[in-house]
Amino acid sequence: MKQTNSFLREFMKQGIGALVLCSFVVVVSLGLPGMSWAGEDDSSQSNEAALGLGSGLLTFLYLPAKVVYATLGGIVGSFTYGLTGGNLDAAQSVWEPSFYGTYVITPEHLKGNEPVRFYGPSPYDEEEEYITERVD
């Protein structure tokens, strides 16, 4: 029984190592859009397939980390709300960066057209920036 457990542990370690290595190779090969693609119009089916595969693999690795971060942010923000006597601004300063942001990596992220934001900006801040830009 011990041999079976140790074999399964080793198999899982090797499998996880292979997945991390493959993801790293995809990130490195797709992370340089200036070298891989000459321009936006020069897209082939193989490039689009590689971007789709890369975004799927990266989402598979990135999404659990983001969900854990958002969950912990919700818990800590709730404690902050309770411990500050119901101060909503203090709780939102914890909730907003953890809840907002990028949850799924898309091909547009890999091309560099959109930023990946683990810590999300508040949508209220963007509205305020828009209002100040319109006034100026």
N, C-alpha and C positions, 0 to 999 in steps of 0.2 A: 504494500500500500504506500509506503514511503517513497518507493521508486517511482510510482505513478504520479504522486504529487510533485516530486522534484522534476520529473519529466514535463509535466504540464506547466510548472512555473518557468522552466527554461524555455519552453515553446512560446509561452506568452511574452517573455522578455524579448525573445528574438523577433516575434511578430510585431511588437510595439516598436522595437528598434528599427525594423524594416519600414514600418509606416512612417516613422519620424524622418528617416533618411529619404524616403521617396518624397515626402512633403517638402523637405529642405531642397531637394533637387528641383522640384516644381517651382518653388518660390524663387530660387536663384535664377532659373532659366526664364521665368515669366516676369521677374521683378525688374528686368532691364528692358523696358519697352522701346527705348531709343535704339538698342542694338538688335532687338528681335523684329521690330516692325518699322518700316520706312515711313509710314504715315497711316492716318486713319482710313484712307481709301484703299490701302493695300492690304486688305484682309482676305484670307483664303479660308476654306472650310477647315483645313488642318489647324490653322491658327485659332480659329473660333472654338474648335473642339478642345484644343490644349488649354485655352482660357477657361472654358466651361469645366473641364476636368480639374484644373488647378483651383478654381474658385470653389468647387465642390469639396475637394480635399481640405482646403484651408478652412472652409466653413465647418467641416467636420471636426477640426481641431480647435477652432476659434470660438464657436458657438457655446460649447459647454463652459468655457472660461468666462464668457460674457454673462451667461445666465447665472452662474455662481456669484459673480461680482454684483449683478443686479439684485439677486436675492439677499446677499449679505448687506447691500446698501439699503434695501427695504427694512431689514431687521434693525440695523444700526440707526437708520433714520427714525424708525418708530420709537426706539429707546431715547433718541435725542429729543423727540417730541414730548415724550413722557417726562424725561428728566429736566427739561427746561420749562415745565409747567404749561405746556401747550403752545410753545413758540413755533408757529408754522414756518417762519422764515428760516429758523435754524434747521428744522427737519427737511425743508426743501433744499437747503444747501447740501444735504447728504443725498437725498433722493434723486434730484435731477441729474447730477453727473453719472449716477449709477444706472438709472433707468433709461435715459436717452443715449443715443449713440448707434453705432453700427452693430447689427446682430448677424447679418449674412454678408459674406464676401461675394461680390459680383465681379464679372469680367471688367466692368468699368473701374472698379477699384484696382484691379491688376494692371490695367492700362495706364493708370495714374490720372484718370479724368475725375475721380471722386476720392476724397480722403477717407481713410478708415479711422473712425473715432471710437476708441474704447471708452473714453470718458466723454459722455455726450454733452454738447452745449445745450443750454436751456432754450426752448423755443421762444420764451419770453424775452431773452436777451437779443435774439435775432430780430424780433419785432421792434424792440427799442432801437437797435442799430438802424433798422430800416426807417424808423420815424426820424431819427436824428439825421440820417442821410438825406431824407426828403426835405427837412427844414433847412439844412445848409444849402 
